[in-house]
Amino acid sequence: MARTARRRHGIFLLASTILILLFISYQDRLPGAQHRRHGAHPDHPAPAFNWVTRNETYPVASYLPIPKQQRRRFPMVQHNSGWFTGRAQVARQQAIKEAFQRCWQAYKEHAWLKDELRPTSGTSKDHFAGWAATLVDSLDTLWIMGLKTEFEEAVQAVVTIDFSVTKSGDSISLFETTIRYLGGLLGSYDLSGDSRLLVKAVELGHTLYGAFDTPNRMPRTYFDVNAVTDGAMISKQVADYNTVTADVGSLTLEFTRLSQLTGDPKWHDAVARIMTAFAAQRLDPKPVCPNIFAENETNIPGMFPTMVNSHEQDFHSGTQFTVGALSDSVYEYILKMVALLGGSDMYETMYNMAVDAIVKHIIFRPMVPGDLDILLAGKVSAFDTAHVVHQPDAEHLGCFIGGLMALGGRMLSNRSHIEIGRKLTEGCIWSYDALPLGIGPEDMSLVACESRTHCPWNESTWHAAVLDRHPPSQVQYSPPRRVLDVHTIIRTERLPPAFAAMTNKHYILRPEALESVFVLYRTTGDPKFRDDAWRMFTRIQNATRTDLANSAISDVTDPTAPKMDEMESFWLAETLKYLYLIFSDSNLVNLNDWVFNTEAHPLRRSRQRGWIQ
């Protein structure tokens, strides 16, 4: 018996050894494996300026530590779809991939290493520092779609980019550079493990850190990377007096992830100082986290105005509030930091306060034919906490909020938020279906229902709203002509029923509606969202396809309107990625393991010791 046991033990060890050797051999054959081993990578061209050695004018005395993962279990984010409902829809998935490949090939042929392709004229343009925005933004999409040859070619090109200076000499947007470039490098590194990408992320991170060299460590949101001489800034920097809230409040995911990957706390320290200041300025006597108390108040407690004063760290005095342009991603990042860190009392409290205010003040039920039970996100003017005026003006940018609320509902076990998220997402889907091209506009005004539970269609109320939203010069107010004038406006402006106005009829290949469809499909498992996504994709393709790629269009109400000859990098980085993932196996970039930045770059979440089912 002993000999038999020893023989079995020997066979087991031999088999285990063979399996380990086979695994190592397999890993060596994977794309990028030669760059993962021992942290090796090819030589990188030296940057024109070494930001690491620059002497700071206002150095930090000591860094806040990188947060340790909390010993906490979160619920599963993704719905357990099962083998059949969660499997890929291959034909649809392939159609999305082919649309991406067509655009990628056009970019390679006509705009390689430029920021963007002009998809009608076949020319290019640089307006994001000239660091090849489309290329960097698309890296993780290439990997996710299995385009490994193209991925390797793109990585080799990225290695040649000098992130220490700009070609044009213009200032860069700290926000756009962070979400597109830094997010793109980190997301593709987290997916592929190719250390060349982390090297470039660190290089860019050192450059961006220069924006924080101000007396109060609040960053310059437009940063002149070329204004350096002899290792110091040409002139002393100060933080902005007038700052877009999203520009200063939506840097946390990328900077924190860079610190997590490198062990260098300086990037997390930079953004933690910003968000600690944000957290302090709420109307609530209770602490957001230890040693942080609300000293000031915003006019919508829990939310932040669209413009803030970074120079004086006044993040509460504004009067305009929205989840659309200027402040959208602040709320997104507050929740997603909880996921990235594996738990955070400060961010979770901030998110809960924000979403309570959003539900109370921002979200509205639009009056639409058929009494559909849908929601949209509007805007608020609040001159103090007692005088709050709601405006039923919705933006395509605000369509992300449905997915965010569903994500938060799953993460933080709030079923009512999942249902609100569903209705918000269905509201944005409706805005597509209601238009002639099947695509929603950039901005639209509707009529807010008095009740969220019952809202019958009333054509007279709609007509009154149309008149109110158009200049008096277009309307003759004498009673006999009022109805005729309304119909003239509706016909001239091509307003479908329920739309009081469309102040911007563009569609610039935006992803936000499809982003929420993706999140709702992954969190609920409802197959209807796949059908919605396919309908939206086919209509977008029909309206935006050019001889080379896809172009923004100038008017979603007019099939004959000219194309705008623009293809922003988020078309490949976000819109087509979300579409591809909707039709992929649900385990591809599983939301239990990944969190997306606002440019759809997946960052690896802190893995929990055990998930709550």
Phi, psi and omega per residue, in radians:
M1 nan -0.696 -3.128
A2 -1.141 -0.720 3.122
R3 -1.117 -0.699 3.121
T4 -1.082 -0.748 3.137
A5 -1.107 -0.746 3.133
R6 -1.120 -0.685 3.131
R7 -1.088 -0.767 3.131
R8 -1.110 -0.692 3.124
H9 -1.111 -0.698 3.113
G10 -1.135 -0.717 3.107
I11 -1.108 -0.707 3.137
F12 -1.091 -0.783 3.132
L13 -1.108 -0.712 3.122
L14 -1.105 -0.794 -3.139
A15 -1.109 -0.703 3.128
S16 -1.106 -0.730 3.126
T17 -1.079 -0.771 3.137
I18 -1.079 -0.759 -3.133
L19 -1.107 -0.710 3.126
I20 -1.115 -0.759 3.127
L21 -1.118 -0.691 3.097
L22 -1.115 -0.707 3.139
F23 -1.110 -0.779 3.126
I24 -1.089 -0.720 3.116
S25 -1.090 -0.708 3.123
Y26 -1.130 -0.761 3.132
Q27 -1.061 -0.658 -3.130
D28 -1.135 -0.420 -3.118
R29 -1.514 -0.204 -3.130
L30 -1.227 2.562 3.081
P31 -1.007 2.347 3.104
G32 1.480 -0.051 -3.076
A33 -1.097 -0.644 -3.115
Q34 -1.120 -0.330 -3.137
H35 -1.652 -0.258 3.134
R36 -1.462 -0.640 -3.039
R37 -1.112 2.221 3.064
H38 1.012 0.333 -3.140
G39 1.179 0.301 -3.080
A40 -1.300 2.648 3.066
H41 -2.811 2.760 3.122
P42 -1.108 2.818 3.097
D43 -1.080 2.352 3.103
H44 -1.736 2.436 3.084
P45 -1.016 2.422 -3.138
A46 -1.174 2.348 3.110
P47 -1.180 2.721 -3.127
A48 -1.135 -0.550 3.109
F49 -2.346 2.348 -3.116
N50 -1.631 1.732 -3.099
W51 -1.206 -0.337 -3.136
V52 -1.160 -0.634 -3.065
T53 -1.590 -0.013 -3.122
R54 -1.148 2.384 3.095
N55 -1.440 2.110 -3.132
E56 -1.308 2.501 3.084
T57 -1.331 -0.656 -3.119
Y58 -2.197 1.267 -3.039
P59 -1.206 2.724 3.082
V60 -1.467 2.304 -3.125
A61 -1.223 -0.760 3.104
S62 -2.661 2.511 -3.077
Y63 -1.546 2.529 2.948
L64 -1.181 2.435 -3.100
P65 -1.246 2.709 3.024
I66 -1.174 2.225 -3.079
P67 -1.065 2.435 3.030
K68 -1.460 2.608 -3.133
Q69 -1.107 2.292 3.082
Q70 -1.260 2.556 3.110
R71 -1.435 1.412 -3.014
R72 -2.500 2.537 3.105
R73 -1.865 2.282 3.080
F74 -1.817 2.678 3.018
P75 -1.155 2.733 2.988
M76 -1.052 2.338 3.099
V77 -1.425 -0.786 -3.072
Q78 -1.409 2.480 3.021
H79 -1.187 2.428 3.082
N80 -1.364 1.598 -2.986
S81 -1.317 -0.344 -3.053
G82 1.450 2.977 -3.026
W83 -1.117 -0.724 -2.988
F84 -1.394 -0.921 -3.018
T85 -1.261 -0.412 -3.120
G86 -1.635 -0.004 -3.094
R87 -1.365 2.880 -3.085
A88 -1.214 2.542 2.922
Q89 -1.715 1.644 -2.847
V90 -1.122 -0.735 -3.087
A91 -1.107 -0.791 3.128
R92 -1.169 -0.741 3.115
Q93 -1.021 -0.744 -3.133
Q94 -1.154 -0.630 3.114
A95 -1.113 -0.689 3.091
I96 -1.137 -0.771 -3.128
K97 -1.066 -0.736 3.129
E98 -1.124 -0.647 3.085
A99 -1.103 -0.720 3.099
F100 -1.118 -0.830 -3.084
Q101 -1.064 -0.646 3.131
R102 -1.104 -0.788 3.130
C103 -1.193 -0.686 -3.139
W104 -1.119 -0.727 3.122
Q105 -1.114 -0.694 3.104
A106 -1.131 -0.693 3.085
Y107 -1.092 -0.759 3.135
K108 -1.074 -0.721 -3.047
E109 -1.363 -0.543 -2.975
H110 -2.062 -0.240 -3.023
A111 -2.561 0.410 -3.055
W112 -0.970 2.253 -3.110
L113 1.182 0.201 2.956
K114 -1.702 2.890 -3.115
D115 -1.197 -0.780 -3.068
E116 -2.536 2.627 2.963
L117 -1.515 2.427 2.907
R118 -1.607 1.875 -2.876
P119 -1.375 -0.128 3.079
T120 -1.725 -0.830 -3.093
S121 -1.478 -0.316 -3.107
G122 1.330 0.348 3.070
T123 -1.801 -2.930 -3.092
S124 -2.438 2.954 3.042
K125 -2.633 2.691 3.079
D126 -2.097 2.039 3.015
H127 -2.480 0.250 3.005
F128 -2.206 1.001 3.084
A129 1.320 -0.066 -3.133
G130 1.239 0.490 -3.125
W131 -1.776 0.454 3.081
A132 1.131 1.026 -3.054
A133 -0.983 -0.802 -3.112
T134 -1.096 -0.698 -3.128
L135 -1.108 -0.896 -3.092
V136 -1.191 -0.706 -3.124
D137 -1.109 -0.463 -3.040
S138 -1.671 -0.049 -3.028
L139 -0.968 -0.885 -3.066
D140 -1.275 -0.421 3.027
T141 -1.141 -0.735 3.073
L142 -0.994 -0.793 -3.120
W143 -1.140 -0.814 -3.099
I144 -1.073 -0.666 -3.126
M145 -1.409 0.021 3.099
G146 1.350 0.315 -3.131
L147 -1.567 1.201 -2.963
K148 -1.260 -0.578 3.074
T149 -1.127 -0.812 3.107
E150 -1.121 -0.637 3.099
F151 -1.073 -0.815 -3.132
E152 -1.094 -0.731 3.096
E153 -1.077 -0.710 3.141
A154 -1.178 -0.714 3.129
V155 -1.092 -0.734 3.111
Q156 -1.042 -0.624 3.097
A157 -1.247 -0.699 -3.139
V158 -1.057 -0.646 -3.133
V159 -1.001 -0.497 -3.083
T160 -1.459 -0.166 -3.084
I161 -1.336 2.327 3.095
D162 -1.710 1.827 -3.100
F163 -1.489 0.151 -3.111
S164 -1.581 -0.350 -3.132
V165 -2.479 2.851 3.047
T166 -1.877 2.665 3.133
K167 -1.242 -0.653 -3.045
S168 -1.441 -0.397 -3.061
G169 1.488 -0.022 -3.139
D170 -1.373 2.799 3.021
S171 -1.189 2.685 3.127
I172 -1.892 2.660 3.014
S173 -1.376 2.062 3.116
L174 -1.044 -0.730 -3.115
F175 -1.138 -0.948 -3.090
E176 -1.118 -0.670 3.124
T177 -1.158 -0.645 3.136
T178 -1.193 -0.850 -3.032
I179 -1.305 -0.619 -3.074
R180 -1.522 -0.900 -3.045
Y181 -1.448 -1.051 -3.103
L182 -1.101 -0.758 3.086
G183 -1.070 -0.705 3.131
G184 -1.129 -0.703 3.121
L185 -1.196 -0.748 -3.118
L186 -1.216 -0.730 3.133
G187 -1.111 -0.762 3.140
S188 -1.229 -0.535 3.044
Y189 -1.197 -0.797 -3.138
D190 -1.048 -0.597 3.131
L191 -1.343 -0.770 -2.956
S192 -1.708 -0.464 -3.038
G193 1.294 0.203 -3.114
D194 -1.356 1.924 -3.004
S195 -1.175 -0.308 3.068
R196 -1.036 -0.587 -3.123
L197 -1.276 -0.643 3.091
L198 -1.183 -0.646 3.079
V199 -1.032 -0.780 3.140
K200 -1.220 -0.601 3.088
A201 -1.114 -0.713 3.108
V202 -1.143 -0.743 3.101
E203 -1.007 -0.837 3.130
L204 -1.169 -0.676 3.128
G205 -1.037 -0.702 3.095
H206 -1.119 -0.685 3.108
T207 -1.098 -0.866 -3.088
L208 -1.136 -0.495 -3.135
Y209 -1.089 -0.430 3.097
G210 -1.075 -0.422 3.136
A211 -1.175 -0.319 -3.082
F212 -1.604 0.027 -3.106
D213 -1.413 1.282 3.133
T214 -2.281 2.880 -3.106
P215 -0.997 -0.656 -3.117
N216 -1.796 0.128 3.121
R217 1.114 0.267 2.937
M218 -1.474 2.393 -2.949
P219 -1.414 2.715 2.869
R220 -1.286 2.150 -3.085
T221 -1.409 -0.365 2.911
Y222 -2.077 2.054 -2.841
F223 -2.133 2.189 -3.140
D224 -1.537 1.684 -3.075
V225 -1.271 -0.260 3.141
N226 -1.566 -0.106 -3.074
A227 -1.504 0.978 3.115
V228 -2.246 2.517 3.093
T229 -2.654 2.352 3.121
D230 0.947 0.619 3.058
G231 1.384 0.209 3.127
A232 -2.448 2.924 3.086
M233 -1.222 2.519 3.093
I234 -1.066 -0.764 3.091
S235 -2.284 2.637 3.137
K236 -1.156 2.366 -3.123
Q237 -1.591 2.623 2.939
V238 -2.308 2.681 3.105
A239 -1.182 2.762 -3.052
D240 -1.280 2.532 3.022
Y241 -1.389 -0.519 -3.085
N242 -2.209 1.824 -2.964
T243 -2.192 2.336 2.980
V244 -1.143 2.245 -3.024
T245 -1.033 -0.747 -3.139
A246 -1.127 -0.539 -3.102
D247 -1.156 -0.572 -3.109
V248 -1.747 -0.394 -3.048
G249 -1.791 0.111 -3.078
S250 -2.181 0.850 3.139
L251 -2.072 -0.069 -2.911
T252 -1.185 -0.751 -3.063
L253 -1.070 -0.876 -3.047
E254 -1.208 -0.785 -3.108
F255 -1.187 -0.679 3.108
T256 -1.182 -0.721 3.135
R257 -1.120 -0.638 3.107
L258 -1.108 -0.703 3.077
S259 -1.156 -0.692 3.115
Q260 -1.060 -0.726 -3.064
L261 -1.321 -0.536 -3.060
T262 -1.765 -0.352 -3.032
G263 1.380 0.035 3.119
D264 -1.584 2.038 -3.029
P265 -1.363 -0.098 -2.947
K266 -1.133 -0.605 -3.113
W267 -1.262 -0.733 3.076
H268 -1.120 -0.711 3.106
D269 -0.984 -0.739 -3.083
A270 -1.053 -0.789 -3.087
V271 -1.464 -0.475 3.108
A272 -1.119 -0.607 3.104
R273 -1.115 -0.679 3.111
I274 -1.116 -0.878 -3.014
M275 -1.279 -0.469 3.020
T276 -1.124 -0.680 3.095
A277 -1.174 -0.713 3.066
F278 -1.048 -0.790 -3.065
A279 -1.098 -0.540 -3.102
A280 -1.251 -0.351 -3.003
Q281 -1.830 1.289 3.114
R282 -2.408 2.784 3.097
L283 -1.596 1.536 -3.125
D284 -2.939 2.141 -3.105
P285 -1.314 -0.171 -3.108
K286 -1.503 2.635 3.141
P287 -1.248 2.428 3.013
V288 -1.246 -0.698 3.037
C289 -2.715 2.949 -3.083
P290 -0.892 2.325 3.068
N291 1.227 0.195 3.083
I292 -2.129 2.012 -3.135
F293 -2.165 2.679 3.135
A294 -1.330 1.996 3.135
E295 -1.723 -0.394 -3.133
N296 -2.281 3.044 -3.122
E297 -2.332 2.587 2.954
T298 -1.664 2.807 -3.112
N299 -1.276 -0.296 2.950
I300 -2.092 1.628 -3.056
P301 -0.922 2.239 -3.114
G302 1.757 -0.456 3.106
M303 -1.809 2.941 3.118
F304 -2.155 2.525 3.141
P305 -1.151 2.855 -3.061
T306 -1.240 -0.434 3.111
M307 -2.207 2.441 -3.121
V308 -2.335 3.001 -3.136
N309 -2.002 1.692 -3.119
S310 -1.242 -0.533 -3.093
H311 -1.060 -0.706 -3.136
E312 -1.807 0.122 -3.091
Q313 0.893 0.765 3.062
D314 -1.747 1.759 -3.115
F315 -1.914 0.432 -3.041
H316 -2.320 -0.189 -2.898
S317 -1.484 -0.175 -3.064
G318 -1.263 2.965 -3.067
T319 -2.052 -0.160 -3.080
Q320 -1.859 2.312 -3.067
F321 -2.343 2.414 -3.116
T322 -2.849 2.894 2.925
V323 -1.896 0.240 3.093
G324 -1.695 -2.513 -3.063
A325 -0.959 2.494 3.054
L326 1.575 -0.389 -3.135
S327 -2.493 0.033 -2.994
D328 -0.954 -0.960 -2.977
S329 -1.285 -0.212 3.048
V330 -1.035 -0.834 -3.116
Y331 -1.201 -0.616 3.082
E332 -1.067 -0.799 -3.055
Y333 -1.292 -0.517 3.099
I334 -1.035 -0.791 3.108
L335 -1.229 -0.792 -3.011
K336 -1.213 -0.367 3.015
M337 -1.167 -0.537 3.055
V338 -1.064 -0.739 3.135
A339 -1.213 -0.771 -3.086
L340 -1.123 -0.690 -3.081
L341 -1.486 -0.163 -3.059
G342 1.304 0.460 -3.128
G343 2.134 2.415 3.093
S344 -2.804 2.051 3.140
D345 -1.084 -0.721 -3.101
M346 -1.118 -0.895 -3.076
Y347 -1.198 -0.636 3.135
E348 -1.145 -0.720 3.097
T349 -1.133 -0.761 3.102
M350 -1.045 -0.745 -3.131
Y351 -1.137 -0.798 -3.109
N352 -1.074 -0.734 3.088
M353 -1.123 -0.735 -3.113
A354 -1.124 -0.820 -3.050
V355 -1.222 -0.552 3.041
D356 -1.073 -0.736 3.126
A357 -1.193 -0.673 3.131
I358 -1.098 -0.785 3.131
V359 -1.101 -0.700 -3.075
K360 -1.291 -0.736 -2.935
H361 -1.937 -0.526 -2.955
I362 -1.706 -0.792 -3.040
I363 -1.283 2.439 3.096
F364 -2.492 2.753 3.031
R365 -1.671 2.105 3.123
P366 -1.411 2.534 3.044
M367 -1.388 2.020 -3.108
V368 -2.348 2.705 3.087
P369 -1.003 2.443 3.127
G370 1.564 -0.010 3.105
D371 0.938 0.764 -3.123
L372 -1.160 2.434 -3.119
D373 -1.563 1.338 -3.113
I374 -2.187 2.876 3.126
L375 -2.307 2.742 3.012
L376 -2.433 2.892 3.125
A377 -1.819 2.179 3.137
G378 -1.826 -2.605 -3.113
K379 -2.363 2.846 -3.123
V380 -2.405 2.400 2.889
S381 -1.849 2.156 -3.095
A382 -2.298 1.885 -3.106
F383 -1.513 -0.329 2.884
D384 -2.844 3.133 -3.044
T385 -1.188 -0.288 -3.110
A386 -1.686 -0.255 -3.080
H387 -2.131 1.565 -3.073
V388 -2.049 2.124 -3.106
V389 -1.998 2.074 3.135
H390 -1.527 2.436 3.086
Q391 -2.122 2.091 -3.125
P392 -1.370 0.960 -3.138
D393 -1.885 1.989 -3.059
A394 -1.852 2.581 3.112
E395 -2.086 2.606 3.015
H396 -1.038 -0.660 3.110
L397 -0.976 -0.599 -3.110
G398 -1.319 -0.089 -3.125
C399 -1.207 -0.204 3.083
F400 -1.176 -0.370 -2.950
I401 -1.172 -0.479 3.084
G402 -1.102 -0.813 3.097
G403 -1.132 -0.671 -3.131
L404 -1.118 -0.750 -3.125
M405 -1.180 -0.624 3.070
A406 -1.163 -0.717 3.105
L407 -1.092 -0.814 3.106
G408 -1.130 -0.641 3.109
G409 -1.083 -0.690 3.106
R410 -1.254 -0.799 -3.086
M411 -1.117 -0.720 -2.997
L412 -1.886 0.249 3.013
S413 1.013 0.909 3.086
N414 -2.148 1.687 -3.072
R415 -1.105 -0.582 -3.125
S416 -1.114 -0.590 3.121
H417 -1.233 -0.574 3.064
I418 -1.097 -0.738 3.141
E419 -1.186 -0.710 3.068
I420 -1.094 -0.721 3.099
G421 -1.056 -0.696 3.093
R422 -1.082 -0.813 -3.101
K423 -1.162 -0.625 3.073
L424 -1.143 -0.733 3.121
T425 -1.129 -0.740 3.112
E426 -1.159 -0.503 3.041
G427 -1.119 -0.718 3.120
C428 -1.254 -0.628 3.039
I429 -1.074 -0.748 3.099
W430 -1.026 -0.703 -3.120
S431 -1.102 -0.481 3.022
Y432 -1.275 -0.895 -3.052
D433 -1.101 -0.454 -3.063
A434 -1.373 -0.254 -3.060
L435 -1.692 2.673 -3.071
P436 -1.005 -0.662 -3.128
L437 -1.519 -0.096 -3.098
G438 1.316 0.438 -3.132
I439 -2.308 2.362 3.134
G440 -1.334 2.680 -3.131
P441 -1.438 2.961 3.086
E442 -1.163 -0.767 -3.128
D443 -2.435 2.463 -3.136
M444 -2.606 2.616 3.080
S445 -2.058 2.410 -3.117
L446 -2.294 -2.919 3.079
V447 -1.943 2.194 3.134
A448 -1.438 2.314 3.075
C449 -1.227 2.615 3.055
E450 -1.289 -0.470 -3.129
S451 -2.219 2.517 3.072
R452 -1.524 -0.097 -3.098
T453 -1.791 -0.417 -3.116
H454 -2.622 2.203 -3.046
C455 -2.667 1.365 -3.140
P456 -1.185 2.591 3.135
W457 -1.178 2.360 3.119
N458 -2.374 1.874 -3.062
E459 -1.140 -0.616 3.135
S460 -1.120 -0.687 3.098
T461 -1.124 -0.715 3.090
W462 -1.068 -0.818 -3.132
H463 -1.041 -0.716 3.126
A464 -1.094 -0.678 3.117
A465 -1.169 -0.664 3.089
V466 -1.050 -0.797 3.135
L467 -1.112 -0.711 -3.114
D468 -1.145 -0.503 -3.041
R469 -1.627 0.095 -3.126
H470 -2.170 2.578 -3.055
P471 -1.019 2.582 3.127
P472 -1.001 -0.483 -3.116
S473 -1.089 -0.389 -3.133
Q474 -1.553 -0.119 -2.994
V475 -2.238 2.256 2.983
Q476 -1.615 2.054 -2.953
Y477 -1.506 0.034 3.060
S478 -1.152 2.341 -3.016
P479 -0.886 -0.715 -3.088
P480 -1.074 -0.470 -3.036
R481 -1.774 -0.026 -2.994
R482 -1.082 -0.828 -3.121
V483 -1.130 -0.747 3.118
L484 -1.045 -0.751 -3.129
D485 -1.119 -0.669 3.111
V486 -1.063 -0.810 -3.125
H487 -1.161 -0.570 3.080
T488 -1.116 -0.767 3.115
I489 -1.096 -0.811 -3.110
I490 -1.055 -0.732 -3.120
R491 -1.244 -0.760 -3.102
T492 -1.158 -0.736 -3.103
E493 -1.503 -0.080 -3.111
R494 0.928 0.969 -3.108
L495 -1.637 2.043 3.031
P496 -1.204 2.780 3.076
P497 -0.918 2.384 -3.139
A498 1.689 -0.428 -3.131
F499 -1.511 2.032 3.086
A500 -1.403 -0.518 3.111
A501 -2.902 2.757 2.950
M502 -2.273 1.786 -3.039
T503 -1.386 -0.273 3.049
N504 -2.563 1.962 -3.060
K505 -1.669 0.129 3.140
H506 -1.186 2.699 2.805
Y507 -2.272 2.020 -3.024
I508 -1.884 0.618 3.091
L509 1.200 0.531 -3.068
R510 -1.177 2.665 -3.081
P511 -1.776 -0.187 -2.827
E512 -1.050 -0.709 3.132
A513 -1.129 -0.772 3.132
L514 -1.247 -0.500 3.032
E515 -1.029 -0.808 3.131
S516 -1.197 -0.626 3.068
V517 -1.060 -0.747 3.097
F518 -1.035 -0.874 -3.105
V519 -1.124 -0.719 3.130
L520 -1.128 -0.667 3.095
Y521 -1.132 -0.797 -3.087
R522 -1.206 -0.559 -3.083
T523 -1.531 -0.469 -3.118
T524 -1.877 -0.446 -3.074
G525 1.298 0.155 -3.097
D526 -1.281 2.038 -3.080
P527 -1.156 -0.270 3.125
K528 -1.036 -0.535 -3.108
F529 -1.219 -0.474 3.022
R530 -1.180 -0.712 3.110
D531 -1.162 -0.703 3.075
D532 -1.038 -0.803 -3.106
A533 -1.097 -0.703 -3.131
W534 -1.155 -0.728 3.104
R535 -1.081 -0.758 3.136
M536 -1.131 -0.736 -3.138
F537 -1.094 -0.829 -3.092
T538 -1.094 -0.634 3.124
R539 -1.253 -0.681 3.078
I540 -1.085 -0.767 3.118
Q541 -1.052 -0.795 -3.112
N542 -1.061 -0.627 -3.024
A543 -1.569 -0.439 -2.964
T544 -1.981 -0.172 -3.069
R545 -1.161 2.351 3.042
T546 -2.037 -3.096 3.112
D547 -1.120 -0.409 -3.090
L548 -1.854 -0.804 -2.976
A549 -2.694 -2.229 3.078
N550 -2.350 2.508 -3.061
S551 -2.203 2.576 2.930
A552 -1.021 2.599 3.137
I553 -2.083 2.644 -2.977
S554 -1.518 -0.329 -3.052
D555 -2.698 1.941 -3.111
V556 -1.358 -0.056 3.093
T557 -1.741 -0.072 -3.015
D558 -2.292 1.886 -3.140
P559 -1.085 -0.340 -3.102
T560 -1.670 -0.018 -3.093
A561 -1.119 2.541 -3.100
P562 -1.231 2.658 3.011
K563 -1.372 2.720 -2.977
M564 -1.676 -0.008 3.127
D565 1.000 0.739 3.117
E566 -2.365 2.401 3.057
M567 -2.430 1.576 -3.130
E568 -1.116 2.694 -3.055
S569 -1.092 -0.397 -3.111
F570 -1.226 -0.243 3.030
W571 -1.055 -0.767 3.110
L572 -1.480 -0.591 -3.077
A573 -1.359 -0.584 -3.027
E574 -2.068 -1.111 -2.950
T575 -1.011 -0.926 -3.115
L576 -1.257 -0.505 3.083
K577 -1.151 -0.835 3.122
Y578 -1.058 -0.737 3.111
L579 -1.062 -0.796 -3.138
Y580 -1.064 -0.739 -3.117
L581 -1.223 -0.533 3.083
I582 -1.045 -0.663 -3.067
F583 -1.718 0.082 3.113
S584 -1.589 2.955 2.962
D585 -0.962 2.379 -3.038
S586 -1.144 -0.222 3.091
N587 -1.462 -0.146 3.083
L588 -1.327 2.010 -3.027
V589 0.944 1.105 -3.112
N590 -1.181 2.293 -3.081
L591 -1.219 -0.207 2.993
N592 -1.221 -0.392 -3.041
D593 -1.996 -0.262 -3.023
W594 -2.302 2.642 3.006
V595 -2.267 2.338 -3.086
F596 -1.581 2.407 2.958
N597 -1.345 -3.125 -3.021
T598 -1.284 -0.087 3.045
E599 -1.903 0.336 3.079
A600 1.159 0.493 3.053
H601 -1.628 2.104 -3.061
P602 -1.379 2.215 3.083
L603 -1.970 2.433 -3.065
R604 -1.267 2.232 3.116
R605 -1.323 2.720 2.965
S606 -1.136 2.167 -3.063
R607 -1.335 2.261 -3.130
Q608 -1.386 2.669 3.114
R609 -1.182 -0.460 3.104
G610 -2.902 2.324 -3.121
W611 -1.540 2.522 2.986
I612 -1.463 2.173 -3.101
Q613 -1.268 nan nan
